Amino acid sequence: MKPLTESQIRASFVNCSKGEAKRLNVLRDLSAQPWDDLDYLGWTDPQAPARRYLVAPVDGATYGMVLRINEASVGAARKSMCSLCITVRSGGVSLMVAPRAGKAGQQGNSVGTYICSDLACSLYVRGKLRTGTPGMHETLSVEQRIERLVGNLESFVAKVRS
């Protein structure tokens, strides 16, 4: 992923108003992010832990999304699988819900999927982080796992945008 500036990130949000995008808490340490190892940028709002943000490059454009989680589900000890990176974790996957973009979102429609609670799928796929949970043995290469993550991410972004 190419490094993004704060203004690029704010301008990318598709499922909130421009005013909300101006007020959201963007990461302060953008220059410290491992951009070369990221397929998307994700973070938790420090002032509202149930709110997460995900910014992803798709087809040459950048799309940002506001996500909400049920805080009670974070840290739950049951094993779950992330729908993006297909990583199995004990207590590290949450149902994240994104309001749909446009009129559908204004009417209250949303899209949900299970995602790693820390939004670090890119690092798990590359082996830069470990889940601490024995997972499935995969025969896919790291490049193939990255392709799968990107495909799943693009599908989720398309659902939010439509």
Backbone hydrogen bonds, N-H to C=O, Kabsch-Sander energy under -0.5 kcal/mol:
donor,donor_aa,acceptor,acceptor_aa,energy
9,I,5,T,-2.3
10,R,6,E,-2.6
11,A,7,S,-2.1
12,S,8,Q,-0.9
12,S,9,I,-0.9
13,F,9,I,-0.5
13,F,10,R,-0.9
14,V,64,G,-2.6
15,N,64,G,-0.6
21,A,17,S,-2.4
22,K,18,K,-1.9
23,R,19,G,-1.5
24,L,20,E,-1.5
26,V,24,L,-1.0
32,A,29,D,-1.3
33,Q,30,L,-1.3
35,W,33,Q,-2.1
37,D,34,P,-2.3
38,L,35,W,-1.4
41,L,55,V,-2.9
42,G,40,Y,-0.5
43,W,53,Y,-2.0
45,D,48,A,-0.5
45,D,51,R,-2.6
48,A,45,D,-0.9
51,R,48,A,-2.8
52,R,67,L,-2.6
53,Y,43,W,-2.6
54,L,65,M,-2.1
55,V,41,L,-2.9
56,A,63,Y,-2.9
58,V,56,A,-0.5
58,V,61,A,-3.0
61,A,58,V,-2.0
63,Y,56,A,-3.0
64,G,12,S,-2.6
65,M,54,L,-2.6
67,L,52,R,-3.2
68,R,97,V,-2.2
69,I,50,A,-2.2
70,N,95,L,-0.6
71,E,69,I,-0.8
73,S,70,N,-2.2
74,V,70,N,-0.6
74,V,71,E,-0.9
75,G,91,G,-1.2
76,A,73,S,-1.6
80,S,89,R,-2.9
82,C,87,T,-2.3
83,S,114,Y,-3.3
84,L,114,Y,-0.5
86,I,82,C,-1.3
89,R,80,S,-3.0
91,G,78,R,-1.8
91,G,89,R,-0.8
94,S,115,I,-2.7
96,M,94,S,-0.6
96,M,113,T,-3.1
97,V,68,R,-2.8
98,A,111,V,-3.4
100,R,109,N,-2.5
101,A,160,V,-3.2
102,G,14,V,-0.7
104,A,101,A,-0.6
105,G,101,A,-0.7
106,Q,102,G,-1.9
107,Q,103,K,-1.7
108,G,105,G,-1.6
109,N,104,A,-2.5
111,V,98,A,-2.7
113,T,96,M,-2.2
115,I,94,S,-2.5
115,I,113,T,-0.5
117,S,92,G,-2.8
119,L,116,C,-2.2
123,L,120,A,-0.9
124,Y,120,A,-1.8
125,V,121,C,-2.7
126,R,122,S,-1.4
127,G,124,Y,-1.0
128,K,123,L,-2.2
129,L,123,L,-1.4
138,E,136,M,-0.6
145,R,141,S,-2.2
146,I,142,V,-2.4
147,E,143,E,-2.3
148,R,144,Q,-2.2
149,L,145,R,-2.5
150,V,146,I,-2.8
151,G,147,E,-2.5
152,N,148,R,-2.6
153,L,149,L,-2.7
154,E,150,V,-2.7
155,S,151,G,-1.9
156,F,152,N,-2.0
157,V,153,L,-2.7
158,A,154,E,-2.3
159,K,155,S,-1.9
160,V,156,F,-2.0
161,R,157,V,-2.5
162,S,158,A,-1.7
